[in-house]
Amino acid sequence: MSETEAPAGDGENTLLIEIEHGTITIRLRPDLAPLHVERIKTLARQGINDKVPFHRVIEAFMAQGGDPTGHRAG
């Protein structure tokens, strides 16, 4: 999570994911899922998902990644 590069708005609740094609910006919603958002932020700060590949992407819907040990999800 990079707060220095976050777009205008709530930098504390903006997650930036750098991929080869550009930057994915995700707005986190602690008002809807406070525990989930806090866990995502903790893991992002730890770098736990750095370099973990996405295995399945459905455009405009979702991206599914593996786990940090390299095992494929699903």
C-alpha positions, 0 to 999 in steps of 0.5 A: 500500500502506498499512501504517497502515491494514492489518488486524491481522497482517503489514502489510508483506505486506498490499496495500490497494486502495481502490475506490468500493465499499470496500477490497480487502485482499490478503494477499501470500505472499512464502513462495510467490512472493518475487520476485513479491511484491517487485515488487508492493510496489515498484510499489505504493510507486511508485503505478504502478497508481494510477487504472488501471481494472479491465477484467474482474472474476470474483467470488471469483476474479480482477480484471484491470486494464489497464496504466499507459499506459491500454491495455486488457489482452487 
